[in-house]
Amino acid sequence: MTTVNENNALPEKTCSVERLITMESDVKKVLAGEKTATRRNGRYADPGEIMTLEGREFVVENVYSQALGELTDDDARREGFETVEDYKQSILAYHPGMPWLPQMRVWVHEFSPVQK
């Protein structure tokens, strides 16, 4: 995996943590423990930020950049899909006309439930 900004000097956020997970199907996957990461074109959260979904809190543990061509099936499973191909087809269905470019970089946000 190639990461950018390994010195933890992340660029400014382009959106807010409240917008990180918004699709109902994704919210259900997170609440069921089936989704522990999400990829976005921009950076939506800092490590340590709290995301609240239906009253449950999740802490963003890691944020890094990754090229789409670097995705593995393990990455896809953290997204709530069985394979990279399943994940790819889902993303392309959400964004008609968007090309899947292996060199395109996205921001990975990894999170876990807050333990109380």
C-alpha positions in Angstrom: 0.0 0.0 0.0 1.3 3.4 -0.9 0.3 6.2 1.5 0.7 9.9 1.1 1.5 12.1 4.0 3.1 9.4 6.1 4.4 12.1 8.4 0.8 12.7 9.6 0.7 16.2 8.0 -2.7 15.8 6.4 -4.1 18.5 4.1 -7.1 20.5 5.1 -10.4 18.6 5.2 -12.7 19.1 2.2 -15.9 18.1 4.1 -17.1 17.2 7.6 -17.2 14.0 9.5 -21.1 14.3 9.5 -21.0 13.7 5.8 -18.7 10.7 5.9 -21.4 8.0 5.8 -24.7 9.1 4.5 -26.2 6.4 2.3 -28.8 4.3 4.3 -27.3 1.0 3.0 -23.8 2.1 4.2 -25.2 3.2 7.6 -26.8 -0.2 8.1 -23.5 -1.9 7.2 -21.6 0.2 9.7 -24.2 -0.4 12.5 -24.0 -4.2 11.7 -20.2 -4.2 11.9 -19.9 -5.1 8.2 -18.3 -1.8 7.2 -15.2 -0.4 9.0 -13.8 1.9 6.3 -15.0 4.2 3.6 -13.2 5.9 0.7 -14.0 9.4 -0.5 -12.6 11.8 -3.1 -11.8 14.2 -0.3 -10.8 14.1 3.3 -13.8 14.2 5.6 -12.3 13.5 9.0 -9.2 13.7 11.2 -8.0 10.7 13.2 -9.8 10.8 16.6 -12.9 12.5 15.3 -16.2 11.0 16.3 -18.9 10.0 13.7 -22.4 9.5 15.1 -24.8 7.2 13.2 -28.3 6.6 14.7 -27.1 7.5 18.1 -24.0 5.2 18.0 -20.5 6.7 18.0 -17.6 5.6 15.9 -14.1 6.9 16.2 -12.0 7.6 13.0 -8.8 5.7 13.7 -6.8 6.3 10.5 -7.0 8.5 7.4 -4.7 8.0 4.4 -4.6 8.3 0.6 -4.7 5.2 -1.6 -4.9 4.6 -5.4 -7.9 2.7 -6.6 -5.6 0.2 -8.3 -4.1 -0.7 -4.9 -7.4 -1.9 -3.4 -7.4 -5.5 -2.2 -10.3 -7.9 -1.4 -9.5 -7.2 2.3 -10.0 -3.5 1.6 -13.3 -4.3 -0.1 -14.5 -6.4 2.9 -13.8 -3.4 5.2 -16.0 -1.5 2.8 -18.8 -4.1 3.3 -18.2 -6.0 0.0 -16.9 -9.4 -0.8 -14.4 -8.4 -3.5 -12.8 -5.4 -5.2 -15.0 -6.0 -8.2 -18.2 -6.0 -6.1 -17.0 -2.7 -4.5 -16.1 -1.2 -7.9 -19.5 -2.1 -9.4 -21.3 -0.5 -6.5 -19.3 2.7 -6.7 -19.9 2.9 -10.5 -23.6 2.4 -9.9 -23.6 5.3 -7.4 -21.7 7.5 -9.8 -22.9 6.9 -13.4 -20.4 7.9 -16.0 -17.5 8.0 -13.5 -14.4 6.2 -14.8 -12.6 3.7 -12.6 -9.0 4.8 -13.0 -6.4 2.7 -11.2 -4.2 5.7 -10.6 -7.0 7.8 -9.1 -6.3 8.5 -5.4 -9.0 8.5 -2.8 -9.0 9.2 1.0 -9.5 6.1 3.2 -11.2 6.7 6.5 -11.0 3.7 8.9 -13.2 3.7 12.0 -14.5 1.5 14.8 -17.2 1.7 17.5 -16.5 3.9 20.5 -16.0 1.6 23.5 -17.8 3.0 26.6 
